Amino acid sequence: MQKQLLILIIYFFSFQLAYAQIEINDKPVIFDERRTELSLEYIKTRYGIEKETPTIDPKIIVVHYTVVPTFEKTFQIFDKSEIPQSRDQIKGASALNVSAQFVVDRDGTIYRLMPETTFARHVIGLNYCAIGIENVGDGKDNPLTKAQLKANAKLVKYLAEKYDIEYLIGHYEYKVFQNHPLWKEKDKNYRTVKEDPGKKFMMALRKKVKKLDIKSAPDMAN
């Protein structure tokens, strides 16, 4: 009995220590009645799923870059409930604004924009089960940093310990899921071409978290 208790105590403190190794700054975007309404409408219209609350059961982590050069500007864009008129390519699918559960700034600071199991629009076909990690930067003028890579690895490990995460993918890989059971997008014509966060960044990230039991996109799974 004492041995079992000791094992439980060790496990508990090891679990807490793992969480303590990551610092997450909460900076919530607006999630008002309008965003809730649009989220539930998106889930029903695009995926055929009816829910009472805009929540997800995380199975996938999708890594992005923002193209926007600063966290402040990124937050301003994500903070609105409705998507700007300028986003014509995706506005037709829904008025719901894009967002993500997390944003990693260029110095590696991690911001949580909403609860981890709250629905966010960031990847076609998979939003209902995907946690998004946006990285401030792009693939050209502001390439992602070593600090961001390190922070992403910590965040992936943190999320993998909390949820039943099956896949870790870059945004550019999302179309591989089109014939996968997790794919739910009903409109066969609703697709966009993505490059983020770049193959080099994803290769480095996967190397850092290779000990975790998380698969790559289906057609490149080990």
Secondary structure in CASP SS format (residue, H / E / C, confidence):
PFRMAT SS
TARGET T0000
AUTHOR 0000-0000-0000
METHOD secondary structure of the structure
MODEL  1
M C 1.00
Q H 1.00
K H 1.00
Q H 1.00
L H 1.00
L H 1.00
I H 1.00
L H 1.00
I H 1.00
I H 1.00
Y H 1.00
F H 1.00
F H 1.00
S H 1.00
F H 1.00
Q H 1.00
L H 1.00
A H 1.00
Y H 1.00
A H 1.00
Q C 1.00
I C 1.00
E C 1.00
I E 1.00
N E 1.00
D E 1.00
K C 1.00
P C 1.00
V C 1.00
I C 1.00
F C 1.00
D C 1.00
E H 1.00
R H 1.00
R H 1.00
T H 1.00
E H 1.00
L H 1.00
S H 1.00
L H 1.00
E H 1.00
Y H 1.00
I H 1.00
K H 1.00
T H 1.00
R H 1.00
Y H 1.00
G C 1.00
I C 1.00
E C 1.00
K C 1.00
E C 1.00
T C 1.00
P C 1.00
T E 1.00
I C 1.00
D C 1.00
P C 1.00
K C 1.00
I E 1.00
I E 1.00
V E 1.00
V E 1.00
H E 1.00
Y E 1.00
T C 1.00
V C 1.00
V C 1.00
P C 1.00
T C 1.00
F H 1.00
E H 1.00
K H 1.00
T H 1.00
F H 1.00
Q H 1.00
I H 1.00
F H 1.00
D H 1.00
K C 1.00
S C 1.00
E E 1.00
I C 1.00
P C 1.00
Q C 1.00
S C 1.00
R C 1.00
D H 1.00
Q H 1.00
I H 1.00
K H 1.00
G C 1.00
A C 1.00
S C 1.00
A C 1.00
L E 1.00
N C 1.00
V C 1.00
S C 1.00
A C 1.00
Q C 1.00
F E 1.00
V E 1.00
V E 1.00
D C 1.00
R C 1.00
D C 1.00
G C 1.00
T C 1.00
I E 1.00
Y E 1.00
R E 1.00
L C 1.00
M C 1.00
P C 1.00
E C 1.00
T C 1.00
T E 1.00
F C 1.00
A C 1.00
R C 1.00
H C 1.00
V C 1.00
I C 1.00
G C 1.00
L C 1.00
N H 1.00
Y H 1.00
C H 1.00
A E 1.00
I E 1.00
G E 1.00
I E 1.00
E E 1.00
N E 1.00
V C 1.00
G C 1.00
D C 1.00
G C 1.00
K C 1.00
D C 1.00
N C 1.00
P C 1.00
L C 1.00
T C 1.00
K H 1.00
A H 1.00
Q H 1.00
L H 1.00
K H 1.00
A H 1.00
N H 1.00
A H 1.00
K H 1.00
L H 1.00
V H 1.00
K H 1.00
Y H 1.00
L H 1.00
A H 1.00
E H 1.00
K H 1.00
Y C 1.00
D C 1.00
I C 1.00
E C 1.00
Y E 1.00
L E 1.00
I E 1.00
G E 1.00
H H 1.00
Y H 1.00
E H 1.00
Y H 1.00
K H 1.00
V H 1.00
F H 1.00
Q H 1.00
N H 1.00
H C 1.00
P C 1.00
L C 1.00
W C 1.00
K C 1.00
E C 1.00
K C 1.00
D C 1.00
K C 1.00
N C 1.00
Y C 1.00
R C 1.00
T C 1.00
V C 1.00
K C 1.00
E C 1.00
D C 1.00
P C 1.00
G C 1.00
K H 1.00
K H 1.00
F H 1.00
M H 1.00
M H 1.00
A H 1.00
L H 1.00
R H 1.00
K H 1.00
K H 1.00
V C 1.00
K C 1.00
K C 1.00
L C 1.00
D C 1.00
I C 1.00
K E 1.00
S C 1.00
A C 1.00
P H 1.00
D H 1.00
M H 1.00
A C 1.00
N C 1.00
END
